[in-house]
Amino acid sequence: MSVEVERKFLCNADTLKTLEEIGAVCVGQRQFQDQYFDTPVFDLTLNDMWLRKRKGCWELKCPTTTTVNGTEETSGEQSKAAALCSRYKEITNLPDIQLRVKEVIKEDVDSETTEKISSQEDESWLGKMNLVCFAEFTTVRRSFTLEEEGVQIDLDQADFGYHVGEIEVLIPEGGDVQSALEKIERTAQKLGLTGHQRVEGKMNIYLKRYRPEHYEKLLSAHVL
Ligand code: V4E
C-alpha cells in the first residue's frame, strides 16, 4: 500500500514554460473518467474517504496517520510547507476496499457481500452497501517528472472547466514523509509557487458547483 503526498497549485500561462526551464520531462498525456461513490448520507466522505472507479479499477483514498521525525503529527503542529500538502493512503485491492468501506458505513451489510463479491466487473456490492455515484467527470492529465527530486508533476484539465496542477511523491506506508515534503517544497520553489493558501482540488470545485448540499456538509465537518 502506498501513501501519496501531494501539493496542488494553480496553473498559469507560464507553467509549461517553467516546467521546461527547470528540466521537468513530459512522460505522457492520458485521459480518464472518475466516478466517485458514497452513501446518500455521505458516510465515506464525511470520514474523508474517497471511493472511486477509474479506468475500470477501484481505488479508495483514505487518511493516514503519518510521522515526521518519528513523531505523530497533529494538524496544529505542521510546518507551513506541510500544511499545503495532503497525505492519503491508496487502497487498490477490491476485497480490502470492501472491508474498509463496510467498517465505515452505517448500513448493516451481511458478511457474504464482502466475502463473495470481489470481481472488478460485478458491481452488485455497491447496491448492497447503499453506495451511489455522486460525481463523474473526465480529466486530461499531462504528467512530468523532475528526476533530480523524484517527484511527479501533473497538470489536470477537468471537463467541467477547472485546471489544477499537483506535485506528488509516492512513499510506502510508514515511509519518509519528511523527505517527501522537502522534495515537494524544493519543487514548488523551482516552479516559483509563492501562495501560502491551500489550492482547491477538482472535487472541491465539482461539489461546490454541482452538489452544494454535500459540499456544505463536508465544509461543516472540516473535511474540505
Ligand atoms: C477530494 C479528495 C479526494 C478525492 C480526489 O483526490 P484528488 O487528489 O483531488 O484527485 P486526483 O484526480 O488528483 O487523484 P490522483 O490521481 O492524484 O490520485 S482525496 C482527498 N480529498 C480531499 C482533499 C482535501 N481535503 N484537500 C485537498 C487540497 N485535496 C483533496
Residues whose N, C-alpha, C, O or C-beta is under 5 A from the ligand:
A	BS01	V4E	W50 K61 S86 V199 G201 K202 M203 V223 L224
